[in-house]
Structures are given as C-alpha cells and as structure tokens.
Amino acid sequence: MKANRTHAAVLSVLAAATLLVACEKKTTTTETPAGTTSTTSTTSSMSPSTTASNATAATASAMTKAGDATVDAAITGKVKAQFLADADVKGLSIDVDTKDGVVTLNGSADKAGNVDKAVSIAKATDGVKSVENKLTVKP
C-alpha cells in the first residue's frame, strides 16, 4: 500500500513538472508615459527536456532524503525497543537520536556497567554506523 502511494506521489510530481514546462513563457506589460501599453513575451532558454530532467533529479534527491530519514527513524525505534526490553538498561531514561546511521545516546544510567551495556546494544543494532555516548552515571 505504501509503495503504491510512493509511486503515485512520484508520478504526480513528474506530471506537475512536465506541465510546468509549458509555463515557461513570461509576458510583461509596460505602460508608457504617453498612455500606451507595450507587451513583451519571453520564453525560457531551457528546453523542456532539460526542465523535466531537472525536475526528475530534484524528485530523486527529495525521495533519497525522505528514505534516509525513514531508515534513521527505524534504527532509533530498534535501539529504543532493545533498551526497553533489557532489565538493566533503563530505556525510559535514555534518549536515542539517529542521523545518517550515527546513533547518539543522551540521558543517565544507574551504573557505569549499564552505560556500557546500552552502548553495546546500540552498536550491535542493524544499520548503526557508530554510537556517540553522551550518557552519564547517576550519583
């Protein structure tokens, strides 16, 4: 179902870009001091194929960024779920953020061993490139 929506969104964007290619004609109306009007029409120097190609590239870039954000959100969810399932790691006390596969852990743990365990759980999660440990031990 999501794949169908994604394909429909891509097709909609491409169709809109193609239709906008025809809108590259600009008309300027200027009034002169004598009370007459002058109309000038100009067209874009970009060819329709270039404009469509640019639109396609922009769409692909946007979809890649959206895909990266989805992957990062999935990694965050996996790490957080593993923290909540572990009795030693207090998952509710640890904030997990992911950017480009790099997981950042913020918060606190009861003892240093639990910090180490949280870091090792995060590192062992699929898709994690590295872990930034900003966890503190509660006094």
Secondary structure, DSSP 8 states (H G I E B T S, - for coil): -HHHHHHHHHHHHHHHHHHHHGGGEEEEEEE-TTS-EEEEEEE-SS-HHHHHHHHHHHHHHHHHHHHHHHHHHHHHHHHHHHHHH-SSS-GGGEEEEEETTEEEEEEEESSHHHHHHHHHHHHTSTT--EEEEEEEE--
